[in-house]
């Protein structure tokens, strides 16, 4: 049975690893969460001021002053679905939060070592994250938000599965009397995971970012270093609010391995958001060439 699973489209894991990395596994952890950050070209490390900060920079979660919940659905590439839900609540001791990400694939046709059809099977990846963030006051009324995540990861194909744990660390610094913020995030710091008899590293990354906000305009710049893949990704994004209830976004993510491997299309993305009655609905669009276009829809509310 194990041999059948490995030969019959080892599908999900092999596909995501091919698209995103040759040196790491659990590559679904690299996929951007939330229509708003993705519409900004993933340049969110120094902005990170909503509940999705859990998955971008937990230090930014300290900026929340109200409870917030967010949910996202995306028709991901190759007939897969990406779903997310996150929640955060400010308390006296800090901001606590949690999120769940699930990347799922429908039934796939199994084949044995002789390429004869067997029963169909499914595959899915999941990460459950628990987060805590707190503002620390520095001198001259300056403050820095610090945060940490504990992440439980599971990858499953048919009856076989791999389970792992990781830690994320983040900081977001507010310059005194300045519209500039600086962020730093370390993601997926943890031991190797093992699927059947094969071990693989988690997609460890270190991201530094700058944010600038003045009036209706926000600009973000991120530089991400993927440690095991030895790859640097630069992204920039902007958000403009022509009116209080509408946000327009555009971003650019430097050409990554997925784009290099299948298309010459650059990593442009765009989106918009609408605020009504304490709720916000966001949409983002990112093309992936011959693999198709991805659409994300997010809904969030404060209470």
C-alpha positions in Angstrom: 0.0 0.0 0.0 2.8 2.4 0.8 4.4 1.7 -2.6 1.1 2.3 -4.3 0.7 5.7 -2.6 4.2 6.8 -3.5 3.9 5.8 -7.1 0.3 6.9 -7.7 0.7 10.6 -8.0 2.3 11.3 -4.7 0.4 14.2 -5.8 -0.1 16.9 -3.4 3.3 17.0 -1.6 5.3 16.4 -4.8 3.5 19.1 -6.7 3.8 21.7 -4.0 7.5 20.9 -3.5 8.2 21.1 -7.2 6.4 24.4 -7.5 8.0 26.1 -4.5 11.1 24.3 -3.4 13.6 21.5 -4.0 15.1 21.6 -0.5 12.1 21.8 1.9 8.8 20.2 2.5 5.5 21.5 4.0 5.7 24.2 1.3 2.0 25.1 1.7 3.3 27.2 4.7 4.7 29.6 2.1 1.3 30.4 0.6 0.1 33.9 1.4 -2.9 34.1 3.8 -5.6 36.8 3.6 -6.7 38.6 0.5 -5.5 42.0 1.8 -1.8 41.0 2.4 -1.7 39.1 -0.9 -3.2 42.1 -2.8 -0.2 44.1 -1.3 2.2 41.7 -3.0 2.9 39.9 0.3 4.6 43.1 1.6 3.0 42.9 5.0 5.7 42.3 7.6 5.9 46.0 8.8 2.1 46.7 8.3 0.6 43.5 9.9 -2.3 45.4 11.7 -5.1 42.9 11.4 -5.7 39.3 12.6 -3.7 37.8 9.6 -0.6 39.2 11.4 -0.6 35.8 13.1 0.6 34.3 9.8 2.8 37.2 8.6 4.4 38.8 11.7 3.0 37.9 15.2 4.6 41.1 16.6 2.0 43.1 14.6 -0.8 41.4 16.4 -0.1 43.7 19.3 -1.7 46.6 17.4 -5.2 45.1 17.7 -7.5 46.9 20.2 -10.7 44.9 19.4 -11.5 41.2 19.0 -11.3 40.2 15.4 -12.1 37.2 13.3 -11.2 36.5 9.7 -12.0 33.8 7.2 -10.6 33.2 3.7 -11.3 30.9 0.8 -9.2 30.5 -2.3 -9.4 28.3 -5.4 -5.8 27.4 -5.5 -3.8 25.9 -8.4 -4.4 22.4 -9.8 -8.0 22.1 -8.4 -7.0 22.5 -4.8 -8.6 24.7 -2.2 -7.0 26.9 0.4 -9.1 27.8 3.5 -8.2 29.9 6.5 -9.8 31.1 9.7 -8.2 33.3 12.3 -9.2 34.9 15.6 -7.5 37.3 18.0 -8.6 38.9 21.3 -6.8 41.7 23.2 -6.5 41.1 27.0 -4.7 42.9 29.8 -1.6 40.8 29.4 -1.4 41.0 25.6 -3.2 39.8 22.5 -4.0 36.1 22.1 -4.9 34.6 18.8 -5.1 31.4 16.8 -5.6 30.3 13.2 -6.1 27.2 11.0 -4.9 26.8 7.4 -6.0 23.9 5.3 -4.9 23.1 1.8 -7.0 20.3 0.4 -7.1 18.3 -2.8 -10.1 16.3 -4.0 -10.1 12.6 -4.8 -7.3 11.5 -7.0 -6.9 8.3 -9.0 -4.5 5.8 -7.5 -2.2 3.5 -9.5 0.0 0.6 -8.4 3.6 -0.2 -9.5 2.2 -1.7 -12.7 0.2 1.5 -13.4 -3.1 -0.4 -12.9 -5.9 1.7 -11.4 -6.5 1.3 -7.7 -8.9 3.1 -5.4 -8.9 6.9 -5.3 -7.4 8.8 -2.4 -7.2 12.3 -1.0 -4.5 14.6 0.3 -4.4 17.6 2.6 -2.1 19.9 4.5 -3.0 21.7 7.7 -1.4 24.1 10.2 -2.9 25.1 13.5 -1.3 28.1 15.1 -1.5 29.6 18.6 -0.2 33.2 19.0 0.6 35.7 21.7 1.8 39.3 21.2 2.5 42.3 23.5 3.6 45.9 23.2 6.7 46.9 25.1 7.1 50.6 25.8 10.6 51.9 25.1 12.1 55.3 26.0 10.7 58.6 24.5 7.2 57.1 24.0 8.5 54.6 21.4 7.2 51.1 21.5 7.8 47.7 19.9 5.4 44.9 19.4 6.8 41.4 20.1 5.0 38.1 19.3 5.4 34.4 19.0 3.5 31.5 17.5 3.4 27.8 18.2 2.5 25.9 15.1 1.3 22.3 14.7 1.7 21.0 11.2 0.1 17.9 9.6 0.5 16.6 6.0 -1.6 13.7 4.9 -1.9 11.4 1.9 -4.5 8.6 2.2 -3.7 6.9 5.5 -0.1 8.1 5.7 0.7 11.3 7.5 3.5 13.4 8.9 3.3 15.7 11.9 5.6 18.4 13.0 5.9 21.6 15.2 7.4 25.0 14.5 7.8 28.4 16.1 7.4 31.8 14.6 8.9 35.0 16.1 8.1 38.6 15.2 8.7 42.2 16.0 7.2 45.4 14.8 8.8 48.8 15.7 7.0 52.1 15.6 9.3 55.1 15.1 8.5 58.0 17.3 6.5 60.8 15.6 7.1 59.1 12.2 4.8 57.3 9.8 7.4 54.6 9.3 7.3 51.2 10.9 9.9 48.4 10.7 9.2 44.7 11.0 11.1 41.4 11.4 9.7 37.9 11.2 11.2 34.5 11.6 8.9 31.7 10.4 8.9 27.9 10.5 11.7 27.4 13.0 11.6 23.8 14.0 12.9 20.2 13.5 12.6 18.2 10.4 9.3 16.4 9.6 9.3 12.8 8.3 6.9 11.3 5.8 7.1 7.5 5.8 10.9 7.2 5.8 11.8 10.5 4.2 12.8 13.5 6.3 12.6 17.1 5.1 13.2 20.6 6.5 10.5 23.1 7.1 10.6 26.2 4.9 12.5 28.4 7.3 12.5 32.1 6.4 13.6 35.4 7.8 11.8 38.6 6.6 12.6 42.2 7.2 10.1 44.9 6.2 9.4 48.6 6.2 6.0 50.2 6.2 4.9 53.8 5.5 1.5 55.3 6.2 0.3 58.8 5.6 -3.3 59.6 5.4 -5.0 57.4 2.8 -1.8 55.8 1.5 0.1 52.8 2.9 3.2 51.4 1.3 5.1 48.2 2.3 8.4 46.7 1.4 9.6 43.2 2.3 12.8 41.3 1.8 12.5 37.6 2.6 15.4 35.2 2.8 14.4 31.5 2.4 17.2 29.8 4.4 17.3 26.3 3.1 16.4 27.3 -0.4 19.0 30.0 -0.5 16.6 32.3 -2.2 15.8 36.0 -1.7 12.4 37.4 -2.5 11.6 41.1 -2.6 8.0 42.4 -2.6 6.4 45.8 -2.6 2.8 46.8 -2.3 0.6 49.8 -1.8 -2.9 50.4 -0.5 -5.0 53.5 -1.3 -8.3 54.5 0.4 -10.1 57.0 -2.0 -13.0 56.9 0.5 -13.2 55.4 4.0 -15.2 52.4 2.9 -13.0 51.4 -0.1 -9.4 50.2 -0.4 -7.5 49.7 -3.6 -4.4 47.6 -3.6 -1.6 46.5 -5.9 1.7 44.7 -5.3 4.7 43.1 -6.9 6.4 39.9 -5.7 9.9 39.3 -7.2 10.0 36.3 -9.6 9.9 33.1 -7.7 10.7 29.4 -8.5 7.1 28.7 -9.5 7.1 31.5 -12.1 10.6 30.7 -13.4 9.6 27.1 -13.9 6.5 27.6 -16.0 6.0 31.1 -17.3 7.6 34.5 -17.8 4.8 36.3 -16.1 6.0 38.5 -13.3 4.6 38.3 -9.8 2.0 41.1 -10.1 -1.1 41.1 -7.9 -4.0 43.3 -7.1 -7.1 43.5 -5.0 -9.6 45.7 -3.2 -11.5 45.8 0.1 -14.9 47.1 1.2 -15.8 48.1 4.8 -19.4 48.2 5.8 -21.0 48.1 9.3 -17.9 46.9 11.1 -17.1 44.2 8.6 -14.6 44.0 5.8 -14.6 42.0 2.6 -11.4 41.7 0.6 -10.5 40.2 -2.8 -7.2 39.6 -4.4 -6.0 38.3 -7.8 -2.6 36.7 -8.6 -1.8 35.1 -11.9 0.4 32.0 -12.2 0.7 31.7 -15.9 -0.1 28.3 -17.4 -1.1 27.0 -14.0 -4.0 29.5 -14.0 -5.1 32.4 -11.9 -5.7 32.4 -8.1 -8.5 34.3 -6.4 -8.8 34.9 -2.7 -11.9 36.2 -0.9 -11.6 37.1 2.8 -14.2 38.3 5.3 -13.3 39.8 8.6 -15.2 41.5 11.5 -14.3 43.4 14.7 -16.4 43.2 17.8 
